[in-house]
């Protein structure tokens, strides 16, 4: 009987450091599957800055670079311009991309840099201590907002896919999720499509993924999935926000 399911070649055999119930591992697998199916592993370079994915280079069997906090788009820009034959992707969290790296991602997208960004939105800073992120929901508690996010003081959460989708230049901007099997399948298709656009030299591509953080949310893995479904998805609506003409 043939094997029906196996580990992607683009994933390493290393044990994960992610917390129980964290969905980073799901997204890692989807990226690896897309890389394998497209046959691009030998020319793919990932870039991970500071955050939960800081050790992502341990989990992929492709070249990886480490960037300073928020600066992955700048590194990707330089790499892609010097070596346009490479397939370059950044893998960033919401604290990294939407806070300290906001200027980097907006200008890289607006210039139409030909790399791909995978943006993990779990509505909080993960690795650095559970602080409030630009994506933290109103009333959601964090170590820097123990009473919950006060929108009178901090404004509303930033919807990155919506924001980048309003720019004229970016070609492919989408928001997906990994909370249910159907969503995971759609996220896989979105990631693969983003890489395909890069292979074709078409455009900048941005895949936002609604994820969970049970540890910093103070929830069990199952409760975290339900909270994300009930609280995040009504505000962070799934779907394509920009597609190439």
N, C-alpha and C positions, 0 to 999 in steps of 0.2 A: 504494500500500500504506500503510495507516495506521500511525502510530507506536504501538508496543506498550509502550514503557517510556520514561519521561521523569522529569526532576527535579521533585520536589514544589514547588509555588509557595511553600510556607512555608519553603523553604530558599533561602539567598542564593547568589550565584555566587562568593563569596570562597573563596580557597584555604585549606585547613585548616592549622592549626599543629600538629596532633597527630602523634605519632611514627609511622613505618611500622609497620603491623600493629596499631595501637591500634584498639579497637572502639568508641570514642566516636562516630566518624562513622556507624557503623551505627545506633546508638541515636538519633542526631540525625535520621537519615532516617526512622526509624520514627515518631518524634514528629511530624515534619513531615507524613508521610503521613496520620497520624491526624487532625491538625488540618485538613488539606485535605478529607479525606473527611467530616468532621463539619461542615465549613463554619463554623468558629469562629475563623478567623485574625484577623478584625477586632476581636475582643474577648478575645484570648488574651494573657496577660502571663507571661513566663518570669522566673525569678529564679535567678541563678547566683552563688554565693559564691566564696571563694578555693579554688583547686584547678585541675586540668587544664581544667575547663570555664569558667574565669574569663573567657574570651573568647567564650563561647557566643553572646553578642549579635551577633557578626559573622556567624553562620551561619544565623540564623533571620529570616525576614521577618515578625516580629511584635514587639510591644513587649517590652523586656527591662529588668530592673533588676539592679543589682549589690548584693550584701549582704556584710556583714563575715563573717569566717570562722565558719562554723557557724550563722549567724543567719538563714539563708534562711527557715526556718519562721516566725520571728517577723515578718519582713517580709511573708510571704505571709498570715499571720493578719490583720495590719492592713489589707492591701490588700483581702482578700476580705470583711472585715467592713464596710469603708467602701463598697466597690463589689461587692456580691454578684452583680451581673450579669456580672462578668468571669470568665473561665476562667483560673485562676492555677495555675501549676505551678512547683515547685522542681526543680532539676537538680543533684544533689549527689554527691560522691565519698565513699568510706568514711572517709578521714581527717577530712574536713569534718563529715560527718553523725554518724558513730559515735564520734567522739572529742570535739572541742571543741563540737560541736553536739548531743551526746547528750541533754542536758536539754531543748533546744529541740524536738527531734522527738518525744520521748516525751510531753511535755506537750501539744504541738499535736495529736498523735494521740489522746491521752486525752480532750482537750476535744472531739474530733470536728470539728475545723476543716474546712470544706468545700473544701479545695484538694487538689492531687495532688502527690505527691513521686515523682520518678524517681531511684532510688538506684543509683549505679554502684559495684559491689563488685569491685575488682581486687586486693584483699588487700594493698594497700600504698599509702603516700602517693606520688602521682605527681609533680606539678609541683614540690613543695617539697623534693625531694631523695631520695626512695626510703626514707624512714624506716619503721619498723614501725608498722602501723596496728592498730586494735582487731580487724581482720579477718584479719591476717597469720596464716598457718598455722603449726602447731608445726614447728620446725626450719627454717622458711623464713628465708633470709637477707635482711637489710635493712641500710641504712647505720647504723642505731642498734642492730642486732642482727647483727653480722658473723659470729657463730658460729651463728646461727639462733635463732628464737624459743624461749626457755626457758619452758615453761608453769609450771614451779615458781615462777618469779619474776613472770610476767606473766599467768598464767591462760590459759584457752582462748580461741580467737577468738570474738567476739560474733556471733551469728546474728540480725541485725536483724529479718528477717521473722518469725522464731519469737518474738522478744521482743515485737514490737508486736502479733502475732497473739494473744498471751495477754491483752492488755488488753481490757476489756469494750467500750469505746466504738468503736474503729476499725471501719469497715465493710468495706473491701476491702484485703487485704494478700496479696501474691503474690511469689514469687521465680521469675525466668525467666533465660534465658541467651542469648548471641548467638555461640556457638561453632560451631554448625552451622546449615544452612538451616532444618531443622525447628524448631529452637529459636528462630531469628529470627522465623519465622512466628507462633509462640506468643507471643513477646514483643510483637509488633505487636498481636495481639489483646488482650493484657493492658493495654497502654498505651491502646488505644482504649476498652476497657471502663472503665478508670479515668477517662478524660475523660467518658465517657457518664454515669457515676455523678455526676460533678460537675455536668454539664449539668442532670441531673435534681434537683440539690440534695440528694442522698441522704446522702453521707458523705465522710469522709476516705478517701483512697486512696493506697496505697503500693506501688510496683512496684520491687522489687530486681532488678537485672540483673547476673548474673555476667559479668565482662568480662576483658580481658587487659591486661597492661602489659609488653610485651616488653622495653622499654628498662630498666626498673627490676628486672625479673626476670632480666636478663642472658641472654635467650633470643632466638632468631629468632622471627619471627611464627608460623611453623608449629609450632615446638617449644612456643611459649607456648600455642597452642590445645590441644595435647596435654596439657601440664602442667595446664592449667585443667580439662580433662576428667577427667584421672586423679586430681588432687589436690583440687581445689575442690569438684567436684560430689558426691563421696561425703559430704562434710561439710555443704555447703550444698545440701540437697536441693531440687529444683525442685518447684513446684506452688503451689496456693492455700493460704494459711494462715488466711484469714478472708474470708468473703463476706457481703454484706448479707442480712439475714433477709427 
